[in-house]
Amino acid sequence: MEINDKGNVRKKSGLRMLLCILGAYLLYSFSSVMSKLASRYFLSAKFFMFLFALIGVMGIYALIYQQLIKRMYLSDIYSFKGIVVIYNLVWAAGIFGEEISIWNLVGSIVILMGIYLVGRND
């Protein structure tokens, strides 16, 4: 933590922390993949395999998130949560072969603009 000239405490920021936030949300987005894969094999051995993978992914994400909020302001971290929608579009097209519409892309651009506007104050 740093103390600025006004005596206020400022938590860590920078490229490394940004990459950690984006990585944490990337990991979080895998929960959607695991959920969709589990739904294909309801109550079978594969269902439980994907369910346990989902629980593992969320457990690791929770540990990383706790470390992030210890080092940064929650509002700074949470402002990037919209990136999960974009990650999920990538998984939908790349893993599941789903079609991405122009409106999906427009919505993604709006989300990225919002993340930029919130983050540019730093």
C-alpha contacts under 8 A as a table, 3 or more apart, distances in Angstrom:
res1	aa1	res2	aa2	distance
1	M	9	V	6.60
1	M	10	R	5.63
1	M	11	K	4.50
1	M	12	K	5.74
1	M	71	R	7.68
2	E	9	V	5.77
2	E	10	R	4.99
2	E	11	K	6.21
2	E	12	K	7.39
3	I	6	K	7.80
3	I	7	G	5.64
3	I	8	N	5.49
3	I	9	V	4.56
3	I	10	R	5.78
4	N	7	G	5.42
4	N	8	N	5.64
4	N	9	V	6.61
4	N	10	R	6.89
5	D	8	N	7.49
11	K	71	R	5.99
11	K	72	M	5.09
11	K	73	Y	6.73
12	K	17	M	7.42
12	K	71	R	5.98
12	K	72	M	5.71
13	S	16	R	7.61
13	S	17	M	5.62
13	S	18	L	7.24
13	S	72	M	6.98
14	G	17	M	5.50
14	G	18	L	6.20
15	L	18	L	4.98
15	L	19	L	6.13
16	R	19	L	5.18
16	R	20	C	6.26
17	M	20	C	4.93
17	M	21	I	6.20
17	M	68	L	7.94
18	L	21	I	5.11
18	L	22	L	6.20
19	L	22	L	5.09
19	L	23	G	5.91
20	C	23	G	5.00
20	C	24	A	6.02
20	C	68	L	7.80
21	I	24	A	5.11
21	I	25	Y	6.28
21	I	68	L	7.36
21	I	77	I	6.55
21	I	80	F	7.51
22	L	25	Y	5.18
22	L	26	L	6.03
22	L	80	F	7.49
22	L	83	I	7.73
23	G	26	L	4.87
23	G	27	L	6.20
24	A	27	L	5.13
24	A	28	Y	6.19
24	A	61	Y	6.05
24	A	64	I	6.56
24	A	65	Y	6.84
25	Y	28	Y	4.71
25	Y	29	S	6.06
25	Y	61	Y	7.92
25	Y	81	K	6.73
25	Y	83	I	7.31
25	Y	84	V	6.11
26	L	29	S	5.10
26	L	30	F	6.75
26	L	84	V	6.81
26	L	87	Y	6.70
27	L	30	F	5.34
27	L	31	S	7.45
27	L	57	V	6.81
27	L	61	Y	6.36
28	Y	31	S	5.62
28	Y	32	S	7.90
28	Y	57	V	7.10
28	Y	58	M	6.59
28	Y	61	Y	6.09
28	Y	84	V	7.60
29	S	32	S	5.64
29	S	33	V	7.16
29	S	84	V	5.70
29	S	87	Y	6.43
29	S	88	N	6.28
30	F	33	V	4.96
30	F	34	M	6.21
30	F	54	L	7.82
30	F	57	V	7.26
31	S	34	M	5.09
31	S	35	S	6.06
31	S	54	L	5.45
31	S	57	V	6.59
31	S	58	M	6.84
32	S	35	S	5.05
32	S	36	K	6.16
32	S	88	N	7.39
33	V	36	K	5.24
33	V	37	L	6.13
33	V	91	W	7.14
34	M	37	L	5.11
34	M	38	A	6.00
34	M	50	F	5.55
34	M	51	L	6.97
34	M	53	A	6.89
34	M	54	L	5.48
35	S	38	A	5.10
35	S	39	S	6.19
35	S	50	F	7.19
35	S	51	L	7.11
35	S	54	L	6.91
36	K	39	S	5.11
36	K	40	R	6.78
37	L	40	R	5.47
37	L	41	Y	7.30
37	L	47	F	7.68
37	L	50	F	6.69
38	A	41	Y	5.56
38	A	42	F	6.49
38	A	46	K	6.93
38	A	47	F	4.54
38	A	48	F	7.34
38	A	49	M	7.86
38	A	50	F	5.18
38	A	51	L	6.26
39	S	42	F	5.48
39	S	47	F	6.97
40	R	47	F	7.51
41	Y	44	S	5.64
41	Y	45	A	7.86
41	Y	46	K	6.02
41	Y	47	F	4.93
42	F	47	F	5.42
43	L	46	K	7.97
43	L	47	F	5.58
43	L	48	F	6.96
44	S	47	F	5.05
44	S	48	F	6.63
45	A	48	F	5.34
45	A	49	M	6.24
46	K	49	M	4.85
46	K	50	F	6.15
47	F	50	F	5.35
47	F	51	L	6.05
48	F	51	L	4.78
48	F	52	F	6.01
49	M	52	F	5.32
49	M	53	A	6.19
50	F	53	A	4.86
50	F	54	L	6.00
51	L	54	L	4.99
51	L	55	I	6.32
52	F	55	I	4.99
52	F	56	G	6.11
53	A	56	G	4.98
53	A	57	V	6.08
54	L	57	V	5.13
54	L	58	M	6.16
55	I	58	M	5.17
55	I	59	G	6.05
56	G	59	G	5.03
56	G	60	I	6.24
57	V	60	I	5.29
57	V	61	Y	6.08
58	M	61	Y	4.91
58	M	62	A	6.03
59	G	62	A	5.11
59	G	63	L	6.43
60	I	63	L	5.21
60	I	64	I	6.32
61	Y	64	I	5.15
61	Y	65	Y	5.98
62	A	65	Y	5.04
62	A	66	Q	6.12
63	L	66	Q	5.22
63	L	67	Q	6.49
64	I	67	Q	5.19
64	I	68	L	6.29
65	Y	68	L	4.96
65	Y	69	I	6.25
66	Q	69	I	5.32
66	Q	70	K	6.25
67	Q	70	K	5.09
67	Q	71	R	6.52
68	L	71	R	5.22
68	L	72	M	5.91
68	L	77	I	7.62
69	I	72	M	5.08
69	I	73	Y	6.09
69	I	74	L	5.60
69	I	77	I	7.38
70	K	73	Y	7.89
72	M	76	D	7.03
72	M	77	I	7.12
73	Y	76	D	5.34
73	Y	77	I	6.57
74	L	77	I	5.13
74	L	78	Y	5.92
75	S	78	Y	5.16
75	S	79	S	6.06
76	D	79	S	5.49
76	D	80	F	7.43
76	D	119	G	7.41
77	I	80	F	5.90
77	I	81	K	7.47
78	Y	81	K	5.34
79	S	82	G	7.14
79	S	115	I	6.31
79	S	118	V	6.82
79	S	119	G	7.66
80	F	83	I	5.82
80	F	115	I	6.00
81	K	84	V	5.87
82	G	85	V	5.78
82	G	86	I	7.50
82	G	111	I	6.18
82	G	112	L	7.82
82	G	115	I	7.43
83	I	86	I	5.23
83	I	87	Y	6.37
83	I	111	I	7.27
83	I	112	L	7.29
84	V	87	Y	4.94
84	V	88	N	6.03
85	V	88	N	5.07
85	V	89	L	6.34
85	V	108	S	7.35
86	I	89	L	5.07
86	I	90	V	6.48
86	I	108	S	5.99
87	Y	90	V	5.12
87	Y	91	W	6.37
88	N	91	W	4.96
88	N	92	A	5.96
89	L	92	A	4.99
89	L	93	A	6.25
89	L	100	I	7.21
89	L	104	N	7.88
90	V	93	A	5.38
90	V	94	G	5.73
90	V	95	I	7.94
91	W	94	G	5.04
91	W	95	I	5.20
91	W	96	F	6.84
92	A	95	I	5.85
92	A	96	F	5.12
92	A	97	G	6.24
92	A	98	E	5.31
92	A	99	E	7.75
93	A	96	F	5.77
93	A	97	G	4.57
93	A	98	E	4.70
93	A	99	E	6.14
93	A	100	I	6.73
94	G	97	G	5.77
94	G	98	E	7.80
100	I	104	N	6.13
100	I	105	L	7.42
101	S	104	N	5.17
101	S	105	L	6.66
102	I	105	L	5.08
102	I	106	V	6.19
103	W	106	V	4.90
103	W	107	G	5.99
104	N	107	G	5.16
104	N	108	S	6.18
105	L	108	S	4.97
105	L	109	I	6.27
106	V	109	I	5.15
106	V	110	V	6.33
107	G	110	V	5.06
107	G	111	I	6.25
108	S	111	I	5.04
108	S	112	L	6.20
109	I	112	L	5.07
109	I	113	M	6.11
110	V	113	M	5.08
110	V	114	G	6.21
111	I	114	G	5.07
111	I	115	I	6.26
112	L	115	I	5.08
112	L	116	Y	6.16
113	M	116	Y	5.04
113	M	117	L	6.13
114	G	117	L	5.09
114	G	118	V	6.19
115	I	118	V	5.28
115	I	119	G	6.02
116	Y	119	G	5.12
116	Y	120	R	5.83
117	L	120	R	5.43
117	L	121	N	7.63
118	V	121	N	6.68
119	G	122	D	6.04
